[in-house]
């Protein structure tokens, strides 16, 4: 049965990977647009810093979402071929992405608290 489902799951994992790249790219483009607009419309240094922090937090949110989507794709890929090596690689990937997510979340919260955002 898994032989018949495997191609579907492989395709699904690829679609999810592509979706993750789309989310990340969208976040980068939105943040770049907001950054450029902010540079031309803000004259106050403090307001400029606050806007930059908001933009950075926005980008970090998109990065976090993209990482979470990639983890879902990795889980699906491991279901298709559950060798010990694949499971160990998935575990390492999830740990690394979780650590990155933790520190990005922490940075977002710290910046939000410090700036009253």
C-alpha positions as a Markdown table, in Angstrom:
| # | Residue | x | y | z |
|---|---|---|---|---|
| 1 | Unk | 0.0 | 0.0 | 0.0 |
| 2 | Unk | 2.8 | 2.4 | 0.8 |
| 3 | Unk | 4.2 | 1.8 | -2.7 |
| 4 | Unk | 1.0 | 3.4 | -4.1 |
| 5 | Unk | 0.9 | 6.3 | -1.6 |
| 6 | Unk | 4.6 | 7.1 | -1.7 |
| 7 | Unk | 4.5 | 9.1 | -5.0 |
| 8 | Unk | 1.6 | 11.1 | -3.8 |
| 9 | Unk | 3.4 | 11.9 | -0.5 |
| 10 | Unk | 6.6 | 12.8 | -2.4 |
| 11 | Unk | 4.6 | 15.2 | -4.6 |
| 12 | Unk | 2.8 | 16.6 | -1.6 |
| 13 | Unk | 6.1 | 17.2 | 0.2 |
| 14 | Unk | 7.5 | 18.9 | -2.8 |
| 15 | Unk | 4.5 | 21.2 | -3.1 |
| 16 | Unk | 4.8 | 22.0 | 0.6 |
| 17 | Unk | 8.5 | 22.8 | 0.1 |
| 18 | Unk | 7.6 | 25.1 | -2.7 |
| 19 | Unk | 4.9 | 26.8 | -0.7 |
| 20 | Unk | 7.5 | 27.4 | 2.1 |
| 21 | Unk | 9.7 | 29.2 | -0.4 |
| 22 | Unk | 6.8 | 31.3 | -1.6 |
| 23 | Unk | 5.9 | 32.3 | 2.0 |
| 24 | Unk | 9.5 | 33.2 | 2.7 |
| 25 | Unk | 9.9 | 35.1 | -0.6 |
| 26 | Unk | 6.6 | 37.0 | 0.0 |
| 27 | Unk | 7.8 | 37.9 | 3.5 |
| 28 | Unk | 11.1 | 39.2 | 2.2 |
| 29 | Unk | 9.4 | 41.3 | -0.5 |
| 30 | Unk | 6.9 | 42.8 | 1.9 |
| 31 | Unk | 9.7 | 43.6 | 4.4 |
| 32 | Unk | 11.9 | 45.1 | 1.6 |
| 33 | Unk | 9.0 | 47.2 | 0.4 |
| 34 | Unk | 8.2 | 48.4 | 3.9 |
| 35 | Unk | 11.8 | 49.1 | 4.6 |
| 36 | Unk | 12.2 | 51.2 | 1.5 |
| 37 | Unk | 9.0 | 53.2 | 2.1 |
| 38 | Unk | 10.1 | 53.7 | 5.8 |
| 39 | Unk | 13.4 | 55.1 | 4.7 |
| 40 | Unk | 11.8 | 57.8 | 2.4 |
| 41 | Unk | 9.0 | 58.7 | 4.8 |
| 42 | Unk | 10.5 | 58.8 | 8.2 |
| 43 | Unk | 12.7 | 61.7 | 9.3 |
| 44 | Unk | 12.7 | 61.1 | 13.1 |
| 45 | Unk | 15.5 | 58.7 | 14.2 |
| 46 | Unk | 13.5 | 57.2 | 17.0 |
| 47 | Unk | 10.5 | 56.5 | 14.7 |
| 48 | Unk | 12.9 | 55.1 | 12.1 |
| 49 | Unk | 14.3 | 52.7 | 14.7 |
| 50 | Unk | 10.7 | 51.7 | 15.7 |
| 51 | Unk | 9.7 | 51.1 | 12.1 |
| 52 | Unk | 12.8 | 49.1 | 11.4 |
| 53 | Unk | 12.1 | 46.9 | 14.5 |
| 54 | Unk | 8.5 | 46.3 | 13.3 |
| 55 | Unk | 9.8 | 45.4 | 9.8 |
| 56 | Unk | 12.4 | 43.0 | 11.3 |
| 57 | Unk | 9.8 | 41.4 | 13.5 |
| 58 | Unk | 7.5 | 41.0 | 10.4 |
| 59 | Unk | 10.3 | 39.3 | 8.5 |
| 60 | Unk | 11.1 | 37.0 | 11.4 |
| 61 | Unk | 7.5 | 36.0 | 11.5 |
| 62 | Unk | 7.6 | 34.9 | 7.9 |
| 63 | Unk | 10.8 | 33.1 | 8.4 |
| 64 | Unk | 9.3 | 31.2 | 11.4 |
| 65 | Unk | 6.2 | 30.3 | 9.4 |
| 66 | Unk | 8.4 | 29.1 | 6.5 |
| 67 | Unk | 10.5 | 27.0 | 8.9 |
| 68 | Unk | 7.4 | 25.4 | 10.3 |
| 69 | Unk | 6.1 | 24.5 | 6.9 |
| 70 | Unk | 9.5 | 23.0 | 6.0 |
| 71 | Unk | 9.3 | 20.8 | 9.1 |
| 72 | Unk | 5.9 | 19.5 | 7.9 |
| 73 | Unk | 7.4 | 18.7 | 4.5 |
| 74 | Unk | 10.3 | 16.9 | 6.1 |
| 75 | Unk | 8.0 | 14.8 | 8.3 |
| 76 | Unk | 6.0 | 13.7 | 5.2 |
| 77 | Unk | 9.3 | 12.9 | 3.3 |
| 78 | Unk | 10.4 | 10.7 | 6.3 |
| 79 | Unk | 7.1 | 8.9 | 6.3 |
| 80 | Unk | 7.7 | 7.9 | 2.7 |
| 81 | Unk | 11.1 | 6.4 | 3.4 |
| 82 | Unk | 11.5 | 5.8 | 7.1 |
| 83 | Unk | 15.1 | 4.5 | 7.3 |
| 84 | Unk | 17.1 | 5.1 | 10.5 |
| 85 | Unk | 19.3 | 7.6 | 8.7 |
| 86 | Unk | 16.2 | 9.5 | 7.4 |
| 87 | Unk | 14.7 | 9.6 | 10.9 |
| 88 | Unk | 18.0 | 10.8 | 12.4 |
| 89 | Unk | 18.3 | 13.5 | 9.8 |
| 90 | Unk | 14.7 | 14.6 | 10.4 |
| 91 | Unk | 15.4 | 14.7 | 14.2 |
| 92 | Unk | 18.5 | 16.8 | 13.6 |
| 93 | Unk | 16.7 | 19.1 | 11.2 |
| 94 | Unk | 13.8 | 19.6 | 13.6 |
| 95 | Unk | 16.1 | 20.3 | 16.5 |
| 96 | Unk | 18.0 | 22.9 | 14.5 |
| 97 | Unk | 14.9 | 24.6 | 13.1 |
| 98 | Unk | 13.3 | 24.5 | 16.6 |
| 99 | Unk | 16.3 | 26.3 | 18.1 |
| 100 | Unk | 16.3 | 28.9 | 15.3 |
| 101 | Unk | 12.5 | 29.4 | 15.8 |
| 102 | Unk | 13.0 | 29.7 | 19.6 |
| 103 | Unk | 15.6 | 32.4 | 19.3 |
| 104 | Unk | 13.7 | 34.3 | 16.5 |
| 105 | Unk | 10.5 | 34.2 | 18.7 |
| 106 | Unk | 12.5 | 35.4 | 21.7 |
| 107 | Unk | 14.0 | 38.2 | 19.7 |
| 108 | Unk | 10.6 | 39.2 | 18.4 |
| 109 | Unk | 9.1 | 39.3 | 21.9 |
| 110 | Unk | 12.1 | 41.1 | 23.4 |
| 111 | Unk | 11.9 | 43.8 | 20.7 |
| 112 | Unk | 8.2 | 44.1 | 21.1 |
| 113 | Unk | 8.4 | 44.5 | 24.8 |
| 114 | Unk | 11.3 | 47.0 | 24.6 |
| 115 | Unk | 9.6 | 49.1 | 22.0 |
| 116 | Unk | 6.1 | 48.8 | 23.4 |
| 117 | Unk | 5.0 | 47.3 | 20.1 |
